[in-house]
């Protein structure tokens, strides 16, 4: 199993505070059957700045320690990049990391409360430059929760999105769980990843999430999600079924 979104690097954001906690997280991931983790520390979110060179160095150090401790997990480099207006200009400075470093996929975090008006244009410009934006945890964005068509518009224009395993497993409540499953059913989400920060309050829950998806949606969806994670690591095109609009917000049971 591959986890595309995790805050496992020690001491650089609000994830693992030190190496000991990084190893504890890696062991927990291994016990769930996760074998590769993309480290995605927050970058340019107003609090944390984690440049490409620093992330790659920490990934190498952590992989060395995991090998010493015989923990069967490999860490790959990435970032969770907060969307901001000057991203296109800044992306040329060499400090931005696609998932697994060399592919086209950028993990993009929207503000919690809304989708900025410039998002469509910025995503278009990213795609012109050869990047594919993956929207992190859209189920936790208030504007998307209120107006799922906003996500449909972005996906229909070429973006991808990733729901959080803990959301699917019910860890953020029934309302967020229902929205997450609805996004998956309507082909508005293409990946499930942990966004794990620790093993207590923000754990992996990947195994549980895939079990829920298999029961609620079907084994074929689980297959697509796991294949897509592999395709991202390899830098290949992912499985994208035609997205459909969520007809009524009432079906989510959250309004």
C-alpha positions in Angstrom: 0.0 0.0 0.0 1.2 3.5 -0.8 0.4 6.6 1.3 0.6 9.8 -0.8 0.1 12.4 2.0 1.8 12.2 5.4 3.5 14.5 7.9 6.2 12.0 9.0 9.4 14.0 8.7 10.7 15.0 12.2 10.4 18.5 13.6 9.6 20.5 10.5 5.8 21.1 10.8 2.9 20.0 12.9 3.5 16.3 12.3 6.1 14.1 14.0 8.0 16.4 16.5 11.2 14.3 16.5 12.8 11.2 15.0 11.4 8.9 17.7 7.9 9.9 16.7 8.7 9.5 13.0 9.8 5.9 13.7 6.7 5.2 15.7 4.6 6.5 12.8 6.5 4.4 10.3 6.0 1.3 12.4 2.3 1.9 12.7 2.1 2.4 8.9 4.0 -0.9 8.3 1.5 -2.7 10.6 -1.3 -1.4 8.3 0.4 -2.8 5.2 1.8 0.6 4.0 5.2 0.1 2.3 5.8 3.5 0.7 5.0 7.0 2.2 5.3 10.3 0.5 6.4 12.8 3.1 4.4 16.0 2.5 5.3 18.6 5.0 3.5 21.9 4.9 5.1 24.4 2.6 4.3 28.2 2.3 1.2 27.9 4.5 2.0 31.1 6.4 3.7 29.2 9.2 6.0 26.6 7.7 8.5 26.8 4.8 10.0 23.5 3.8 12.1 23.9 0.7 13.0 21.1 -1.7 16.6 20.6 -0.6 15.7 20.3 3.1 12.9 17.8 2.5 15.1 15.6 0.3 17.8 15.6 2.9 15.4 14.7 5.7 13.9 11.9 3.6 17.3 10.4 3.0 18.2 10.6 6.7 14.9 9.0 7.8 15.2 6.2 5.2 18.6 5.4 6.7 17.2 5.2 10.2 14.3 3.0 9.0 16.7 0.6 7.4 18.7 0.5 10.7 15.6 -0.3 12.7 14.3 -2.9 10.1 11.0 -1.0 9.6 9.8 -2.1 6.1 8.7 1.4 4.9 10.3 3.7 2.4 9.9 7.4 2.5 9.6 9.4 -0.7 9.9 13.2 -1.0 7.0 15.7 -1.5 5.3 18.8 -0.1 1.8 19.9 0.8 1.8 23.3 -0.9 -0.6 25.9 0.3 -2.3 27.6 -2.6 -1.4 31.3 -3.0 -1.6 33.8 -5.8 2.1 33.9 -6.7 2.6 30.2 -6.9 3.2 30.2 -10.6 5.9 32.8 -10.3 7.4 31.1 -7.2 7.4 27.6 -8.7 10.2 28.6 -11.0 12.6 29.1 -8.1 13.2 25.4 -7.7 11.8 25.0 -4.1 8.7 23.0 -5.0 8.5 19.2 -5.0 6.0 17.1 -6.9 5.0 13.9 -5.2 8.0 11.6 -5.4 10.1 14.5 -6.7 10.2 13.9 -10.5 6.6 13.4 -11.5 4.0 15.9 -12.5 1.7 15.7 -9.5 1.6 18.6 -7.0 -0.3 18.2 -3.7 -2.1 21.5 -3.2 -3.8 22.6 0.0 -6.7 25.0 -0.3 -7.7 27.4 2.6 -10.0 25.7 5.0 -12.9 28.2 4.5 -13.1 28.8 0.8 -11.8 28.2 -2.7 -9.9 31.4 -3.9 -11.3 33.0 -7.0 -8.0 32.7 -8.8 -7.9 28.9 -8.3 -9.2 28.0 -11.8 -6.7 30.2 -13.6 -3.8 29.1 -11.4 -4.6 25.4 -12.0 -4.8 26.0 -15.7 -1.4 27.7 -15.7 0.0 24.8 -13.6 -1.3 22.3 -16.2 0.2 24.4 -19.1 3.6 24.1 -17.3 3.1 20.3 -17.2 1.9 19.9 -13.6 -1.2 18.2 -12.4 -2.7 19.6 -9.2 -4.1 17.2 -6.6 -6.4 19.0 -4.1 -5.7 17.7 -0.6 -8.7 16.9 1.6 -11.5 18.7 -0.3 -14.1 17.2 2.1 -12.8 19.5 4.8 -13.1 22.7 2.7 -16.2 24.6 3.8 -17.1 26.1 0.4 -16.8 22.6 -1.3 -19.0 21.1 1.5 -21.6 23.8 0.8 -21.2 23.8 -3.0 -19.8 20.5 -4.3 -20.1 21.8 -7.8 -17.1 24.0 -7.1 -15.0 20.9 -6.9 -16.7 19.4 -9.9 -15.6 22.4 -12.0 -11.9 22.0 -10.9 -11.9 18.2 -11.5 -13.7 18.7 -14.9 -10.9 21.0 -16.0 -8.1 18.5 -15.2 -7.4 18.6 -11.5 -7.4 15.6 -9.2 -8.3 15.3 -5.5 -7.5 13.2 -2.5 -9.7 12.5 0.4 -8.3 11.7 3.8 -8.5 8.1 5.2 -9.6 9.3 8.6 -12.5 11.2 7.0 -13.6 8.1 5.2 -13.3 6.0 8.3 -15.5 8.5 10.2 -12.8 10.1 12.4 -13.9 13.6 11.5 -17.6 12.8 12.1 -20.5 11.4 10.1 -21.0 14.5 8.0 -17.5 14.5 6.6 -17.6 10.8 6.1 -20.7 11.0 4.0 -19.3 13.8 1.9 -16.0 11.9 1.4 -17.9 8.8 0.2 -20.1 10.9 -2.1 -17.0 12.5 -3.7 -15.6 9.1 -4.4 -18.9 7.8 -5.8 -19.2 10.8 -8.1 -15.6 10.4 -9.4 -14.6 13.7 -7.7 -11.8 12.1 -5.7 -9.1 9.9 -7.1 -6.9 9.0 -4.1 -7.2 8.1 -0.5 -4.2 9.1 1.7 -3.7 9.3 5.4 -2.6 12.9 6.1 -1.3 11.3 9.2 0.4 13.7 11.8 0.8 11.1 14.6 -0.5 7.8 15.8 -3.0 9.1 18.3 -5.3 12.0 17.1 -4.3 11.9 13.4 -3.4 8.3 12.6 -3.2 6.5 9.3 -6.5 4.6 9.1 -5.7 3.6 5.5 -6.8 0.0 6.0 -10.0 1.0 7.7 -10.8 3.5 5.0 -10.4 1.0 2.2 -12.6 -1.4 4.0 -15.3 1.2 4.3 -15.0 2.1 0.6 -15.2 -1.6 -0.4 -18.4 -2.0 1.6 -20.1 1.2 0.6 -18.9 1.6 -3.0 -17.3 -1.6 -4.1 -14.0 -3.5 -4.7 -13.4 -1.9 -8.1 -13.2 1.6 -6.5 -10.6 0.3 -4.0 -8.6 -1.2 -6.9 -8.7 2.2 -8.8 -7.6 4.1 -5.7 -4.6 1.8 -5.0 -3.6 1.7 -8.6 -3.7 5.5 -8.8 -1.3 5.8 -5.9 1.1 3.6 -7.7 0.7 5.6 -10.9 1.4 8.9 -9.1 4.7 7.4 -7.7 5.6 6.3 -11.2 4.6 9.7 -12.8 2.0 8.0 -15.0 -1.6 9.1 -15.9 -4.1 8.0 -13.3 -7.5 6.4 -13.7 -10.1 9.2 -14.0 -13.7 8.2 -14.6 -16.0 10.9 -15.9 -16.9 13.2 -12.9 -20.6 13.8 -12.2 -22.3 16.5 -10.2 -23.8 15.7 -6.8 -27.4 16.3 -7.6 -28.7 17.3 -4.2 -26.7 18.5 -1.2 -29.4 16.8 1.0 -28.1 13.4 0.0 -25.0 14.1 2.0 -27.1 14.6 5.1 -25.0 17.6 6.2 -27.2 20.6 5.5 
